[in-house]
Amino acid sequence: MQHNRPVRIVKRDQRARAEQPPQATTNEGGAPKSSERELKAVVAGWVRAHREQAEQYRRAAAGLLRDRGLRPSIA
């Protein structure tokens, strides 16, 4: 039994660009664009948001336990 395989169309211009090494993009100052710095800032924001949500969840759970008359062991 034969499986239908998708056909990939590669245009000549795309093939020529794929063979060339990528060029560094520059901004107005002429310095290479720092995507690593941008990526680091985004990931740091995600980590910070996750920690804040975890802290909020911990406080809410401790508050619920206190309301029920239990002593939470969470410090």
C-alpha positions as CSV (number, residue, x, y, z in Angstrom):
1,M,0.0,0.0,0.0
2,Q,1.4,3.4,-1.0
3,H,1.2,6.4,1.2
4,N,0.6,9.8,-0.3
5,R,3.5,12.0,0.5
6,P,3.2,15.7,0.5
7,V,4.8,17.5,-2.4
8,R,7.3,20.2,-1.4
9,I,7.7,23.0,-4.0
10,V,11.0,24.9,-3.8
11,K,11.4,27.9,-5.9
12,R,14.7,28.8,-7.4
13,D,15.1,32.0,-5.3
14,Q,14.4,30.0,-2.1
15,R,16.9,27.4,-3.1
16,A,19.6,30.1,-3.7
17,R,18.8,31.8,-0.4
18,A,19.0,28.5,1.5
19,E,22.5,27.9,0.2
20,Q,23.8,31.3,1.3
21,P,24.8,31.9,5.0
22,P,22.3,34.1,6.9
23,Q,23.3,37.8,7.2
24,A,23.3,39.6,10.5
25,T,20.5,42.2,10.6
26,T,21.5,45.7,11.7
27,N,19.6,48.5,13.3
28,E,20.0,52.2,12.7
29,G,23.2,52.3,14.8
30,G,24.9,49.7,12.6
31,A,25.3,47.2,15.4
32,P,24.0,43.7,15.0
33,K,20.5,43.2,16.4
34,S,20.5,41.4,19.7
35,S,17.7,38.8,19.6
36,E,19.4,36.9,22.4
37,R,18.9,39.9,24.7
38,E,15.3,40.2,23.7
39,L,14.7,36.5,24.2
40,K,16.3,36.6,27.6
41,A,14.1,39.4,28.7
42,V,10.9,37.6,27.5
43,V,11.9,34.4,29.3
44,A,12.8,36.3,32.5
45,G,9.4,37.9,32.4
46,W,7.7,34.5,32.1
47,V,9.7,33.2,35.0
48,R,8.9,36.2,37.1
49,A,5.2,35.9,36.3
50,H,5.2,32.2,37.2
51,R,6.9,32.9,40.5
52,E,4.3,35.6,41.3
53,Q,1.4,33.3,40.5
54,A,2.9,30.5,42.6
55,E,3.3,32.9,45.5
56,Q,-0.3,34.1,45.1
57,Y,-1.6,30.5,45.0
58,R,0.4,29.6,48.1
59,R,-1.0,32.6,50.0
60,A,-4.5,31.9,48.9
61,A,-4.2,28.2,50.0
62,A,-2.8,29.2,53.4
63,G,-5.6,31.7,53.8
64,L,-8.2,29.1,53.1
65,L,-6.7,26.7,55.6
66,R,-6.6,29.5,58.2
67,D,-10.3,30.2,57.6
68,R,-11.1,26.6,58.3
69,G,-9.3,26.7,61.6
70,L,-6.3,24.7,60.4
71,R,-2.7,25.8,60.8
72,P,-0.9,25.7,57.4
73,S,2.6,24.3,57.5
74,I,3.6,26.5,54.6
75,A,6.1,29.2,55.7
